[in-house]
């Protein structure tokens, strides 16, 4: 118990888990590269990026109204996901990552783990 309180008092975090999601994989890969470069600049231990399964949502719509049940269109939305773990990040790394500007359409979830 004393070790965890000492860590919290000094301000060090055990691990930073960053989940990045986007509809376009090229924009996602560029954003992940930007995050990795920022973390490497401050000599942080980086694990990843780890690709997660692509989430596919399919929608089926009738082409015409009321009749012609066989005429349908199908649409799908693909959500590409990556996970990056930064081990023992310093305060400078956390500050640099919060000030990072990423393109629109990229969703980031940052979780601090003990």
C-alpha positions in Angstrom: 0.0 0.0 0.0 2.8 2.4 0.8 4.3 2.0 -2.8 1.0 3.1 -4.5 0.6 6.2 -2.3 4.2 7.2 -2.9 3.6 6.8 -6.7 0.5 8.9 -6.5 2.3 11.6 -4.5 5.2 11.8 -7.0 2.7 12.1 -9.9 3.8 9.1 -11.9 1.3 7.0 -13.7 1.7 3.2 -14.2 0.4 3.0 -17.8 -1.5 5.2 -20.2 -3.8 3.4 -22.6 -4.9 5.3 -25.7 -7.7 3.9 -27.9 -7.9 5.6 -31.3 -11.0 5.1 -33.6 -11.7 6.5 -37.0 -13.8 5.6 -40.1 -10.8 6.0 -42.5 -7.8 3.9 -41.9 -5.3 6.2 -43.5 -6.2 9.1 -41.2 -6.1 6.7 -38.3 -2.6 5.5 -39.2 -1.3 9.0 -39.6 -2.8 10.0 -36.2 -1.3 6.9 -34.5 2.1 7.8 -36.0 1.8 11.3 -34.7 1.0 10.0 -31.2 3.9 7.5 -31.4 6.4 10.2 -32.5 5.3 12.5 -29.7 5.8 9.8 -27.1 9.1 8.7 -28.5 10.4 12.3 -28.4 10.2 12.3 -24.6 11.8 8.8 -24.4 8.6 7.0 -23.2 8.2 3.2 -23.5 5.6 2.6 -26.2 3.8 -0.7 -26.9 1.8 -0.8 -30.1 0.0 0.2 -32.1 -2.1 -2.9 -31.7 -4.9 -3.2 -34.3 -8.3 -4.2 -32.9 -11.0 -5.8 -35.0 -12.8 -3.5 -37.4 -16.4 -2.8 -36.3 -18.8 -3.1 -39.2 -22.3 -1.8 -39.0 -24.6 -2.8 -41.9 -27.8 -1.1 -42.9 -30.3 -2.4 -45.4 -32.8 0.0 -47.0 -35.6 -0.6 -49.5 -34.9 1.2 -52.8 -38.5 2.1 -53.4 -41.4 2.8 -51.1 -44.0 0.2 -50.3 -43.6 -2.2 -53.3 -40.6 -4.0 -54.9 -39.5 -5.7 -51.7 -36.7 -7.5 -53.5 -35.0 -4.2 -54.6 -32.8 -3.2 -51.6 -29.6 -1.3 -51.0 -27.0 -2.2 -48.4 -24.7 0.3 -46.7 -21.9 -0.3 -44.2 -19.9 1.8 -41.8 -16.5 0.5 -40.8 -14.8 1.7 -37.6 -11.1 1.0 -37.5 -9.5 0.9 -34.0 -6.0 0.9 -32.6 -4.6 0.7 -29.0 -1.3 2.2 -27.9 0.1 1.6 -24.4 2.6 4.1 -22.9 4.4 2.6 -19.9 5.5 4.9 -17.1 4.8 8.2 -18.8 6.2 11.3 -17.3 4.3 14.6 -16.9 5.9 16.0 -20.0 4.6 13.1 -22.1 1.1 13.6 -20.8 1.2 17.3 -21.4 2.5 16.9 -24.9 -0.2 14.3 -25.7 -3.0 16.6 -24.4 -1.7 19.5 -26.6 -1.6 17.3 -29.7 -3.9 18.4 -32.5 -5.3 15.5 -34.5 -7.5 15.7 -37.7 -11.3 15.7 -37.4 -12.9 12.3 -37.5 -10.4 10.7 -35.1 -11.8 9.8 -31.7 -9.4 9.3 -28.8 -10.0 7.7 -25.4 -7.2 8.0 -22.9 -7.3 5.8 -19.8 -4.8 6.1 -16.9 -4.1 2.7 -15.3 -2.5 2.2 -11.9 
